[in-house]
C-alpha cells in the first residue's frame, strides 16, 4: 500500500545522497518518488526483476536475500532506518540477484531510476556521491568475503557490533545500544549459524568484552583493545606479504641478470 506523498521533498533533503540539492531538484525527485508501506516478509522486489528504483528505509528493517532453486536462502544484508539500497543496481541492465523483503512492518521511500539519472546529469556532485556509494559497496563486499573466509565467529560479531554502535562507539569507555534486529538475522548477516552466534556472544561476555541483556548490548573498554590488537595483526601480516613479494621480485631480477644471453631458464 502506498502512502500519500506529502513531505517527500523534505524527506529527500534529509538523505545524505541528496544533501545540498536545490529546491527545484528536490521537487523533481519528489515527483517521481513515493512512500511504500510493506508488511512483515512482504517482498519489495523479486529476484530476477530488472531494477528501476532505489529505496530508503524510513522505519523498520529490510533484508536482502539470495534464494536457490531448491528454496534455500542466504541473507546478505539487513538495512535499518536511515539506510538505502538498490542504488547501484539501477545503473546496470542485469536483473536483481537477490530479493528484498521487510522483516517487520516498514515504511520505505521509493525513488525512480529516470529522475535520479536526470538529477545526476544536472548535478555533478550527485554523480560523485553515487560513485562513492558504489565504491563503498564494493569495499564492504570485499570485507564480507574476507570475513567469511578468514575471520572467526567472534571476530565477525565484534566487527558487526562496532558498526552498529557507529559514531557513538567510545573506545575509552562503555557504549550501550539496542540490537536493531533479531539474533537470527544477525547470524544470517554475518554468515554464521545461530549456535555459533550464541557461542560467540557467550565467549565475548565471559572475556569481559561485552555485556548483554536481551537486545541491549554494552561494549566494554577491553573490546577496543582487542580490536586494535586484531588490526595490528592484520597490518603486520600485510606488511610481511609486501616484503615477501618484493624479495621474490628481487630474486627473479638477479636470476635473470645472471643468465648468459641465449641461455634457457
N, C-alpha and C positions, 0 to 999 in steps of 0.2 A: 504494500500500500504506500502511495506517495503522499507526502505531507505538503501543505501549501508552501510556496517558495519564498514567502516573505522573509526578509532579512538575510537572503543568501549572499548578497554583495558584502555585507558586514562580516558574515562568517568566512568568506573567502579572504577578506583583508587580514584575518587573524591567522591564516595558514602561512607558514614561513616561505613556502614556494612563491606565493603571490604578494609577499610583503613589499610595500613601496609602489605597487602599481597604481596608476591614476584612477579616478572615479569612473571615467569612461571605459577603461579596460576592464575594471571590475564589474561594471554593469553588463558589458558584453559577455563576460564569463558567466555571470549570474543568469543571463537569458538562456544559456544552454546547459544550465545546471538544475538539479532538483534534489530535494530530500527524499530519502528512501528508508522506510521503516521495515525491518526484517525480524521475523520470529526466530527463536532458537532453532538452529540446524537448517534454516531456510537458505537455499543457495542464492548467492549474489550473481555469480556467473558460473558456467559449467565448463568442465574440462573439454577442450575441443572447439569451444566458441572462438570467434575472431574478436579480438579486443577492440572496443570502440569508446571506452570511457576509462577514467580513473576515479578513485574513491577516497574519501576522507572519513575516518571514524569520528563521529561526534560523541557518541556514548555507546557503551557495550564493548564487545570483543568479536573479532573475526579471525577465523583460521583459514590458512591456505593449505590445501592438502592434495597430495598425489594419490591417485587411485589406480590400482592394477585391474586388468580384465577379470581377474579372479575375485575381485572385491576387497582385496587388502588395501589399507590406507596408511599413508605416512604424512603426518603434519609437518610442514617445513617452515611455517612461520605463524605467529599469532600477533595480531595488531590490536592495540588498545586505543582509547580516546586520544586524539591528537596526532595519530599516525595515519599515513596514507598508504595506498597500494594500487597496483595496476598502472602506474605512470609509465614505466619503461616499456612494458609490453605493447603499449599503444603505437610505438614507432616502428614496429616490425609488421610483417604480413603473416607471421606464424600464429596458429591458434594457441589458446591457453594450454599449458602443460598440466596445470593444477586447477582445482576448483576452489572457490571461496564460499564459506558458509559462516553464518553467525553462530557463536557458541552460547548466546543468550539474546534476549530481545535487545536490538541495537538500532541506532539511528546513524545513517550514513549520508554523506553528501556526494552525489554523482555528478561528475564534470565531463562533458562531451569532448571527444577527441578533436573534432574540427575546430572548435573555438579555442582550444589550447594551442593548436598549430598556428592559428591566426594571431593569437597573442604573442607567441614566440617570434613570429615574423616582425611584429611591431615593437617588441621589447627585447633587445639583445641580452639584457640582464637576466630575463626569464629563461632564455635559451641556455645561458651559462649555468643557471641553477638546476635546470633539467639534466645537463651533462654531469654536474656534480652529484646529483641524485643517482644517476646511472653508475658513476664511479664508486660511490659509497655502497651501492648494492652489490657490485662485483667484489669489492673488498670484503663485505660481510659474507658473501657466498664462499669465498676462499677461506675465510676464518672458520666457517662452519664445517667445511670439508676437512680442514686441518684438525679441528677439534674431534671430529668423528674418528679419524684415523690415529691420532697421536695423544689425545688427552683422556685422562681418566674421568669417571663419572663425577668425582668430587671437583676436579678442575673445571669441568663444564658447568657444574652447578655454581661454583664461585663466580665464574665469568657472568653467568646469567643473573645472579643476584646483584652483582655490582652494576650491571647495565640497568636493572630495574630501579636501583637506588638513584641512578642518574646524577644530576648536579648536587643532590643532597648528600651524596656519599662523603663521609668525613673520615679520612684515613688516620686522624689523630684522636678520634673519639668513637662514639657509637652512632649508628644510623638505623632508625626503625621505620619500617614501611609495611604496607599490606600487599601480599601477593595478589596480582590483578586477575589471575586465572587459577583454575584448579591444578592440583599437583599432577593429575593425569595428563593435562595439556602441557604442563611444564616438561614432564618426562618425554612426551612426543616431540616437543620443540627442541630439546637439547639432544635427542637421539639416544635415550636410554630407556630401559624397561622401568615399570612402576616400582619393582622391587629394588632395582639399582638406585633409583632416586631416593626411596625411603632410607636405604642404607647410607647413601651419601649425606642426607640430612642428619642422620644419627651420628655418623663419624665426624662431621664438622661441628656438631653440637658438643660431642664428647671431647673434642680437641680444643674447645673454648674459642672457636672462631665465629660461631653464630649462636643465637638464642631463638627458639621457635615456640610460638604459642598460637595454635590454629593457623590462620593465614598471616598472622603478624610475625615478621622476621626482624631481628636486630642483628646487624653486622657489627661485630666487636672489633676492638682495635687490633687484635692479633691477626685478623683476616687481611688487613692491608699489608702487614709484614710478610705473610705467606704469599700473597700475590706478587709483592715486589721481588721475593726470592725466586718465584717461578719466572718472572720477567727477566731477571738477571741470568738465569739458567738458559732461557731461550736465546738471549742476546749472545751469550758466550758460545753456545752451540753454533749460531750463525757465523760468528767470527772464526771459529775453527774450520767451518766449511769453506769460508773465503780463503783462509790461509792454505788449506789443503789444495784447493783448486789452483791457487797461484803457484804453489810449489810444483804441482803436476805440470802446469804450463811451462815453468822454467826448465824442468827436466826434459820435457819434449823439445824445447828450443835447443838445449845443449846437445841433445842426442842428434838432432837434425844437422847442427853445425859440425858435429864430429864425424859425420859420414863423408867419405870421399865422393866427389862428383860421379854420378852414374851408378853408385852402389845401391843395392836394394836394402830396404828396411828389414 
